[in-house]
Amino acid sequence: MKYKKLKPYKELKPFIHFYWELKGNEVERQWERVFPDGCAGVIINLGNSCLTDNGSVFMEFGKTYVVGAMKSFKDSYIDTDTHLLGVCLKPAVFANFYNYVSQNELTNNTIEFEKSNSFNIDKILDNPFNYFNHFYLERIKSKNNKLQPFINDIHSSKGQTSISELSKKNFVTVRKLERDFKEYIGLSPKEYLNIIRFQNALNIIKNSNQDKSLLDIALECGYYDHSHLTNDIKRNTGLSPSSFNLSHFYKV
């Protein structure tokens, strides 16, 4: 399997994390597991039909799909002739480019886009990443992200702030915060906080040395104890913390 990422034009960096391309090869067939990160994405399939969403969705050749924010891991089957191109959007910016349903209706789902929102397969083949840049530069409707102050606070605290603190600091009610997060991200503020905390803990586990215990990492990341952290990791990844000295790609 070949996987590469590319950063967008600087004008799009506030809205797009990166573009990516994934190709299968003749040697290996495998399941690829993706963990929740609070982001939505858009994918076009340039290869044979690709099985995703833990086996429940087929992405067909030439079609474009929107992928909502996830609450748990998602597996996709990478075959020898799989060829996917995608865009990883930053949290709460989907509405900056698309007039579509609330993100709450897309959570955990992969849904085919209608033609008006789809990528042009004839134009994308020549220079896909350049195409993406022009596509999104032409579509941007607003440069404002109303949730950015909250997202900044959550990330700076590594997911260890509270909903009440967020609402007080930014002078908004908890109810309004809940409504906006579900509309623009597809997750509640608590769910998003938990994902950022989990991602921070996972990063520490993957990069820590043998001297750091799971309890130490749990307390550092705001968990009650190591079992609380272990359960959170299993829920989000389907794996135990000890698995992360291994790749989360696995062969069949």
C-alpha positions as YAML, in Angstrom:
chain: A
units: angstrom
residues:
- id: 1
  name: MET
  ca: [0.00, 0.00, 0.00]
- id: 2
  name: LYS
  ca: [1.22, 3.50, -0.88]
- id: 3
  name: TYR
  ca: [0.00, 6.51, 1.07]
- id: 4
  name: LYS
  ca: [1.05, 10.13, 0.71]
- id: 5
  name: LYS
  ca: [-0.11, 13.48, 2.06]
- id: 6
  name: LEU
  ca: [0.24, 17.02, 0.75]
- id: 7
  name: LYS
  ca: [-0.47, 20.37, 2.38]
- id: 8
  name: PRO
  ca: [-2.93, 22.76, 0.69]
- id: 9
  name: TYR
  ca: [-2.18, 26.26, -0.59]
- id: 10
  name: LYS
  ca: [-1.52, 28.71, 2.25]
- id: 11
  name: GLU
  ca: [-4.89, 30.41, 1.65]
- id: 12
  name: LEU
  ca: [-6.60, 27.12, 2.48]
- id: 13
  name: LYS
  ca: [-4.51, 26.09, 5.49]
- id: 14
  name: PRO
  ca: [-7.02, 27.54, 8.01]
- id: 15
  name: PHE
  ca: [-9.62, 25.14, 6.60]
- id: 16
  name: ILE
  ca: [-7.84, 22.03, 5.29]
- id: 17
  name: HIS
  ca: [-5.41, 19.80, 7.18]
- id: 18
  name: PHE
  ca: [-4.08, 18.01, 4.11]
- id: 19
  name: TYR
  ca: [-4.85, 16.17, 0.90]
- id: 20
  name: TRP
  ca: [-4.05, 12.47, 0.64]
- id: 21
  name: GLU
  ca: [-3.74, 9.65, -1.86]
- id: 22
  name: LEU
  ca: [-3.91, 5.92, -1.13]
- id: 23
  name: LYS
  ca: [-3.09, 3.14, -3.60]
- id: 24
  name: GLY
  ca: [-3.13, -0.61, -3.18]
- id: 25
  name: ASN
  ca: [-0.43, -2.83, -4.65]
- id: 26
  name: GLU
  ca: [-0.14, -6.31, -6.13]
- id: 27
  name: VAL
  ca: [1.62, -7.76, -3.09]
- id: 28
  name: GLU
  ca: [-0.70, -6.98, -0.19]
- id: 29
  name: ARG
  ca: [-4.37, -6.82, 0.63]
- id: 30
  name: GLN
  ca: [-5.21, -5.35, 4.01]
- id: 31
  name: TRP
  ca: [-7.69, -3.58, 6.22]
- id: 32
  name: GLU
  ca: [-6.83, 0.01, 7.09]
- id: 33
  name: ARG
  ca: [-8.12, 1.28, 10.41]
- id: 34
  name: VAL
  ca: [-8.72, 4.99, 10.96]
- id: 35
  name: PHE
  ca: [-9.28, 6.47, 14.42]
- id: 36
  name: PRO
  ca: [-11.64, 9.36, 15.29]
- id: 37
  name: ASP
  ca: [-10.11, 12.83, 15.14]
- id: 38
  name: GLY
  ca: [-13.17, 15.13, 15.06]
- id: 39
  name: CYS
  ca: [-12.74, 15.95, 11.36]
- id: 40
  name: ALA
  ca: [-14.93, 15.48, 8.30]
- id: 41
  name: GLY
  ca: [-13.51, 14.56, 4.90]
- id: 42
  name: VAL
  ca: [-14.28, 14.19, 1.21]
- id: 43
  name: ILE
  ca: [-13.13, 11.23, -0.91]
- id: 44
  name: ILE
  ca: [-13.20, 10.32, -4.60]
- id: 45
  name: ASN
  ca: [-12.68, 6.73, -5.70]
- id: 46
  name: LEU
  ca: [-10.44, 6.34, -8.77]
- id: 47
  name: GLY
  ca: [-10.06, 2.56, -8.50]
- id: 48
  name: ASN
  ca: [-12.29, -0.46, -8.19]
- id: 49
  name: SER
  ca: [-15.13, -0.44, -5.66]
- id: 50
  name: CYS
  ca: [-13.77, 0.00, -2.14]
- id: 51
  name: LEU
  ca: [-15.39, -1.49, 0.95]
- id: 52
  name: THR
  ca: [-15.45, 0.92, 3.90]
- id: 53
  name: ASP
  ca: [-17.33, 1.76, 7.11]
- id: 54
  name: ASN
  ca: [-16.45, -1.63, 8.63]
- id: 55
  name: GLY
  ca: [-17.84, -3.43, 5.61]
- id: 56
  name: SER
  ca: [-21.18, -1.62, 5.32]
- id: 57
  name: VAL
  ca: [-20.48, 0.80, 2.41]
- id: 58
  name: PHE
  ca: [-19.12, 0.31, -1.13]
- id: 59
  name: MET
  ca: [-17.47, 3.38, -2.66]
- id: 60
  name: GLU
  ca: [-17.84, 3.10, -6.44]
- id: 61
  name: PHE
  ca: [-15.45, 4.22, -9.18]
- id: 62
  name: GLY
  ca: [-15.70, 7.89, -10.15]
- id: 63
  name: LYS
  ca: [-17.99, 8.87, -7.29]
- id: 64
  name: THR
  ca: [-17.35, 11.42, -4.54]
- id: 65
  name: TYR
  ca: [-18.25, 10.77, -0.91]
- id: 66
  name: VAL
  ca: [-18.50, 12.89, 2.21]
- id: 67
  name: VAL
  ca: [-17.26, 11.28, 5.41]
- id: 68
  name: GLY
  ca: [-18.65, 12.62, 8.67]
- id: 69
  name: ALA
  ca: [-16.81, 12.90, 11.98]
- id: 70
  name: MET
  ca: [-16.41, 9.54, 13.72]
- id: 71
  name: LYS
  ca: [-17.16, 8.44, 17.28]
- id: 72
  name: SER
  ca: [-15.18, 5.22, 16.91]
- id: 73
  name: PHE
  ca: [-12.73, 3.53, 14.56]
- id: 74
  name: LYS
  ca: [-13.52, 2.73, 10.94]
- id: 75
  name: ASP
  ca: [-12.04, -0.05, 8.76]
- id: 76
  name: SER
  ca: [-11.63, 0.05, 4.96]
- id: 77
  name: TYR
  ca: [-10.46, -2.83, 2.78]
- id: 78
  name: ILE
  ca: [-7.46, -1.93, 0.63]
- id: 79
  name: ASP
  ca: [-7.26, -4.23, -2.39]
- id: 80
  name: THR
  ca: [-4.58, -4.45, -5.07]
- id: 81
  name: ASP
  ca: [-6.32, -1.92, -7.32]
- id: 82
  name: THR
  ca: [-7.68, 0.46, -4.68]
- id: 83
  name: HIS
  ca: [-7.05, 4.12, -5.54]
- id: 84
  name: LEU
  ca: [-8.55, 6.81, -3.32]
- id: 85
  name: LEU
  ca: [-7.98, 10.56, -3.20]
- id: 86
  name: GLY
  ca: [-9.19, 12.59, -0.24]
- id: 87
  name: VAL
  ca: [-9.36, 15.87, 1.61]
- id: 88
  name: CYS
  ca: [-9.11, 16.08, 5.40]
- id: 89
  name: LEU
  ca: [-11.00, 19.18, 6.49]
- id: 90
  name: LYS
  ca: [-10.37, 20.94, 9.77]
- id: 91
  name: PRO
  ca: [-13.15, 20.79, 12.40]
- id: 92
  name: ALA
  ca: [-16.26, 22.90, 11.81]
- id: 93
  name: VAL
  ca: [-15.28, 24.19, 8.33]
- id: 94
  name: PHE
  ca: [-17.43, 21.91, 6.17]
- id: 95
  name: ALA
  ca: [-20.08, 24.64, 5.94]
- id: 96
  name: ASN
  ca: [-17.45, 27.08, 4.64]
- id: 97
  name: PHE
  ca: [-17.47, 25.12, 1.36]
- id: 98
  name: TYR
  ca: [-20.76, 23.25, 1.13]
- id: 99
  name: ASN
  ca: [-24.46, 23.99, 1.49]
- id: 100
  name: TYR
  ca: [-25.46, 20.68, 2.96]
- id: 101
  name: VAL
  ca: [-27.18, 19.01, 5.87]
- id: 102
  name: SER
  ca: [-26.11, 19.51, 9.48]
- id: 103
  name: GLN
  ca: [-22.94, 17.58, 10.28]
- id: 104
  name: ASN
  ca: [-24.91, 15.75, 12.96]
- id: 105
  name: GLU
  ca: [-26.64, 13.84, 10.13]
- id: 106
  name: LEU
  ca: [-23.29, 12.68, 8.74]
- id: 107
  name: THR
  ca: [-21.70, 11.44, 11.96]
- id: 108
  name: ASN
  ca: [-20.13, 7.98, 11.51]
- id: 109
  name: ASN
  ca: [-21.40, 7.85, 7.92]
- id: 110
  name: THR
  ca: [-19.92, 7.80, 4.42]
- id: 111
  name: ILE
  ca: [-22.47, 9.23, 1.96]
- id: 112
  name: GLU
  ca: [-22.33, 9.72, -1.80]
- id: 113
  name: PHE
  ca: [-22.34, 13.37, -2.84]
- id: 114
  name: GLU
  ca: [-24.72, 14.67, -5.49]
- id: 115
  name: LYS
  ca: [-23.14, 15.83, -8.77]
- id: 116
  name: SER
  ca: [-23.12, 19.54, -7.85]
- id: 117
  name: ASN
  ca: [-20.77, 18.87, -4.93]
- id: 118
  name: SER
  ca: [-18.70, 16.11, -6.52]
- id: 119
  name: PHE
  ca: [-15.17, 16.34, -7.88]
- id: 120
  name: ASN
  ca: [-14.76, 16.26, -11.68]
- id: 121
  name: ILE
  ca: [-13.07, 12.96, -12.47]
- id: 122
  name: ASP
  ca: [-11.82, 14.11, -15.89]
- id: 123
  name: LYS
  ca: [-10.09, 17.18, -14.46]
- id: 124
  name: ILE
  ca: [-8.76, 15.53, -11.31]
- id: 125
  name: LEU
  ca: [-6.75, 12.82, -13.07]
- id: 126
  name: ASP
  ca: [-4.19, 15.19, -14.57]
- id: 127
  name: ASN
  ca: [-3.00, 16.89, -11.37]
- id: 128
  name: PRO
  ca: [-5.22, 15.91, -8.41]
- id: 129
  name: PHE
  ca: [-3.70, 18.06, -5.67]
- id: 130
  name: ASN
  ca: [-3.62, 21.14, -7.87]
- id: 131
  name: TYR
  ca: [-7.25, 20.41, -8.75]
- id: 132
  name: PHE
  ca: [-8.18, 20.23, -5.06]
- id: 133
  name: ASN
  ca: [-6.57, 23.61, -4.38]
- id: 134
  name: HIS
  ca: [-8.48, 25.32, -7.18]
- id: 135
  name: PHE
  ca: [-11.70, 23.50, -6.33]
- id: 136
  name: TYR
  ca: [-11.72, 24.73, -2.74]
- id: 137
  name: LEU
  ca: [-10.42, 28.22, -3.50]
- id: 138
  name: GLU
  ca: [-13.36, 28.70, -5.86]
- id: 139
  name: ARG
  ca: [-15.91, 27.24, -3.43]
- id: 140
  name: ILE
  ca: [-15.03, 29.04, -0.22]
- id: 141
  name: LYS
  ca: [-18.06, 30.98, 1.00]
- id: 142
  name: SER
  ca: [-16.77, 32.35, 4.29]
- id: 143
  name: LYS
  ca: [-13.43, 32.62, 6.08]
- id: 144
  name: ASN
  ca: [-15.09, 32.67, 9.49]
- id: 145
  name: ASN
  ca: [-15.20, 29.62, 11.74]
- id: 146
  name: LYS
  ca: [-17.55, 30.44, 14.61]
- id: 147
  name: LEU
  ca: [-16.27, 27.50, 16.67]
- id: 148
  name: GLN
  ca: [-12.57, 28.30, 16.27]
- id: 149
  name: PRO
  ca: [-12.19, 29.96, 19.73]
- id: 150
  name: PHE
  ca: [-13.67, 26.86, 21.38]
- id: 151
  name: ILE
  ca: [-11.57, 24.51, 19.26]
- id: 152
  name: ASN
  ca: [-8.43, 26.49, 20.16]
- id: 153
  name: ASP
  ca: [-9.24, 26.23, 23.87]
- id: 154
  name: ILE
  ca: [-9.88, 22.49, 23.64]
- id: 155
  name: HIS
  ca: [-6.64, 21.81, 21.79]
- id: 156
  name: SER
  ca: [-4.52, 24.05, 24.00]
- id: 157
  name: SER
  ca: [-5.82, 22.17, 27.05]
- id: 158
  name: LYS
  ca: [-5.31, 18.82, 25.23]
- id: 159
  name: GLY
  ca: [-8.93, 18.00, 25.90]
- id: 160
  name: GLN
  ca: [-8.72, 18.64, 29.64]
- id: 161
  name: THR
  ca: [-11.00, 21.64, 29.92]
- id: 162
  name: SER
  ca: [-14.74, 21.42, 30.73]
- id: 163
  name: ILE
  ca: [-17.88, 22.42, 28.86]
- id: 164
  name: SER
  ca: [-18.81, 24.94, 31.56]
- id: 165
  name: GLU
  ca: [-15.36, 26.55, 31.35]
- id: 166
  name: LEU
  ca: [-15.67, 26.82, 27.57]
- id: 167
  name: SER
  ca: [-19.10, 28.44, 27.78]
- id: 168
  name: LYS
  ca: [-18.09, 30.93, 30.47]
- id: 169
  name: LYS
  ca: [-14.85, 31.96, 28.80]
- id: 170
  name: ASN
  ca: [-16.55, 32.56, 25.46]
- id: 171
  name: PHE
  ca: [-19.80, 34.06, 26.83]
- id: 172
  name: VAL
  ca: [-22.18, 31.50, 25.37]
- id: 173
  name: THR
  ca: [-24.65, 29.13, 26.99]
- id: 174
  name: VAL
  ca: [-23.92, 25.42, 27.24]
- id: 175
  name: ARG
  ca: [-27.09, 24.75, 25.27]
- id: 176
  name: LYS
  ca: [-25.95, 26.99, 22.40]
- id: 177
  name: LEU
  ca: [-22.53, 25.35, 22.47]
- id: 178
  name: GLU
  ca: [-24.09, 21.89, 22.23]
- id: 179
  name: ARG
  ca: [-26.26, 22.93, 19.31]
- id: 180
  name: ASP
  ca: [-23.41, 24.56, 17.35]
- id: 181
  name: PHE
  ca: [-20.99, 21.68, 17.84]
- id: 182
  name: LYS
  ca: [-23.53, 19.16, 16.58]
- id: 183
  name: GLU
  ca: [-24.39, 21.34, 13.58]
- id: 184
  name: TYR
  ca: [-20.86, 22.24, 12.49]
- id: 185
  name: ILE
  ca: [-18.77, 19.27, 13.71]
- id: 186
  name: GLY
  ca: [-21.30, 16.48, 14.17]
- id: 187
  name: LEU
  ca: [-20.24, 15.78, 17.75]
- id: 188
  name: SER
  ca: [-21.23, 17.18, 21.12]
- id: 189
  name: PRO
  ca: [-18.62, 19.35, 22.87]
- id: 190
  name: LYS
  ca: [-18.02, 16.52, 25.36]
- id: 191
  name: GLU
  ca: [-17.46, 13.99, 22.56]
- id: 192
  name: TYR
  ca: [-15.02, 16.33, 20.84]
- id: 193
  name: LEU
  ca: [-13.16, 16.97, 24.10]
- id: 194
  name: ASN
  ca: [-12.87, 13.24, 24.69]
- id: 195
  name: ILE
  ca: [-11.49, 12.64, 21.19]
- id: 196
  name: ILE
  ca: [-8.78, 15.29, 21.60]
- id: 197
  name: ARG
  ca: [-7.86, 13.89, 25.02]
- id: 198
  name: PHE
  ca: [-7.72, 10.37, 23.57]
- id: 199
  name: GLN
  ca: [-5.56, 11.53, 20.65]
- id: 200
  name: ASN
  ca: [-3.12, 13.19, 23.05]
- id: 201
  name: ALA
  ca: [-2.89, 10.07, 25.23]
- id: 202
  name: LEU
  ca: [-2.40, 7.84, 22.18]
- id: 203
  name: ASN
  ca: [0.40, 10.06, 20.90]
- id: 204
  name: ILE
  ca: [2.18, 9.84, 24.28]
- id: 205
  name: ILE
  ca: [1.78, 6.05, 24.37]
- id: 206
  name: LYS
  ca: [3.18, 5.67, 20.86]
- id: 207
  name: ASN
  ca: [6.18, 7.89, 21.61]
- id: 208
  name: SER
  ca: [6.89, 7.17, 25.29]
- id: 209
  name: ASN
  ca: [9.76, 5.07, 26.60]
- id: 210
  name: GLN
  ca: [9.47, 2.01, 28.80]
- id: 211
  name: ASP
  ca: [9.85, 4.05, 32.02]
- id: 212
  name: LYS
  ca: [6.45, 5.73, 31.68]
- id: 213
  name: SER
  ca: [3.63, 3.61, 33.07]
- id: 214
  name: LEU
  ca: [0.09, 3.56, 31.74]
- id: 215
  name: LEU
  ca: [-1.07, 5.05, 35.04]
- id: 216
  name: ASP
  ca: [1.39, 7.93, 34.65]
- id: 217
  name: ILE
  ca: [0.08, 8.61, 31.15]
- id: 218
  name: ALA
  ca: [-3.54, 8.32, 32.30]
- id: 219
  name: LEU
  ca: [-3.10, 10.90, 35.06]
- id: 220
  name: GLU
  ca: [-1.10, 13.21, 32.80]
- id: 221
  name: CYS
  ca: [-3.93, 13.15, 30.26]
- id: 222
  name: GLY
  ca: [-6.75, 13.75, 32.71]
- id: 223
  name: TYR
  ca: [-8.07, 10.21, 33.16]
- id: 224
  name: TYR
  ca: [-9.14, 8.85, 36.55]
- id: 225
  name: ASP
  ca: [-6.86, 5.83, 36.32]
- id: 226
  name: HIS
  ca: [-5.25, 3.47, 33.80]
- id: 227
  name: SER
  ca: [-8.42, 1.38, 33.33]
- id: 228
  name: HIS
  ca: [-10.35, 4.51, 32.32]
- id: 229
  name: LEU
  ca: [-7.67, 5.26, 29.71]
- id: 230
  name: THR
  ca: [-7.58, 1.63, 28.52]
- id: 231
  name: ASN
  ca: [-11.35, 1.57, 28.01]
- id: 232
  name: ASP
  ca: [-11.25, 4.85, 26.09]
- id: 233
  name: ILE
  ca: [-8.52, 3.59, 23.78]
- id: 234
  name: LYS
  ca: [-10.34, 0.31, 23.16]
- id: 235
  name: ARG
  ca: [-13.55, 2.17, 22.35]
- id: 236
  name: ASN
  ca: [-11.84, 4.51, 19.88]
- id: 237
  name: THR
  ca: [-9.44, 2.04, 18.26]
- id: 238
  name: GLY
  ca: [-10.66, -1.48, 18.97]
- id: 239
  name: LEU
  ca: [-7.15, -2.19, 20.30]
- id: 240
  name: SER
  ca: [-5.40, -2.27, 23.66]
- id: 241
  name: PRO
  ca: [-2.76, 0.35, 24.62]
- id: 242
  name: SER
  ca: [-0.02, -2.27, 24.31]
- id: 243
  name: SER
  ca: [-0.82, -2.65, 20.60]
- id: 244
  name: PHE
  ca: [0.65, 0.71, 19.71]
- id: 245
  name: ASN
  ca: [4.19, -0.41, 19.38]
- id: 246
  name: LEU
  ca: [2.73, -2.04, 16.26]
- id: 247
  name: SER
  ca: [1.17, -0.51, 13.17]
- id: 248
  name: HIS
  ca: [-2.60, -0.18, 13.06]
- id: 249
  name: PHE
  ca: [-2.47, -1.55, 9.50]
- id: 250
  name: TYR
  ca: [-2.98, -5.28, 9.41]
- id: 251
  name: LYS
  ca: [-2.94, -7.86, 6.63]
- id: 252
  name: VAL
  ca: [-5.47, -10.52, 5.74]
...
